[in-house]
Structures are given as C-alpha cells and as structure tokens.
Amino acid sequence: MKKYTGIWLDHMDALLVHVEGKNISVEHLESGAESRYKPSGGWKAGGTSVAQSVVREKSAEESRMHQYRAFYRQIIELLAGSDAIAVFGPGEAKTELAKEIGAVHGMQEKIRSVEPSDRMTENRFVAKVKDYFAV
C-alpha cells in the first residue's frame, strides 16, 4: 500500500499529513527559529565604519538559516517510507525544503509538487492532501 505525504509549512511551523489507504495521521512541528532581527542601540560600533545593526543582522540571519536547515532535516526524517510527497506553503520555506529533500539520495523523485498555498485549518489541509493524491 502506498504512503502519500502532504506538507504545509512556513518558517515557523509545519503540518504533515500522511495518507496510507484509509489511515490518516497528522503531525505538527515547530521550527523554534528566532524571529526576524530587530536592531536596537547605536548605529555604528566605536572606531568602525560598519553599522552595528548590519553586522548583527547578518549573524542573526546565518543563525536563522542553520535553524531552518535543522527544521527541514527533522521534517525529512518523518518522510521515511513515503512514496510520494507534495509540499505546500506561502513563502520560500516550501522551495527550501524541496531543495533539502532533493539533496537526500533517492528522495528527489518522490516530490510530486511544490505549490503556493495560504494557511488553512488542519481539516482543510487533510482534505486537500487526500484530493491531491486522489485517495
């Protein structure tokens, strides 16, 4: 029996719906990533011509990217045994996840679709996944 998985995600959380025959399971994950950097304090560091907020923002962005990659790896672990995967979401996270899945040997061909989608209730997303995979 084939196992289909639909994923809705943004950078803050993910909803995974696994469909295997009549069995449906739903998993929620939170990324734990920090929110966007909000500068405070002085504009320049003492004795430099580089804005402090630019330096801090760059390191905060690098830290966030590491947190996102760890989040994507956590999702990929939950995809074990899936025969087909559809990824949905509102922003860049869906394409970033698809790229990470593609980097795993043997998983690229399992991705059926990467589509934009607004946030929806769990029940609506379950129905969307069932409809997408025609089960």
Buried (B, 14 or more C-beta within 10 A) or exposed (E): EEBBBBBBBBBEBBBBBBBBEEEBEBEEBEBEBEEEBEEEEEEEBEEEEEBBBEEBBEEBEEEBEEBBEEBBEBBBEBBEEBEBBBBBBBEEBBEBBBEBBEEEEEBEEBBBEBEEBEEBEEEEBBEBBBEBBEE
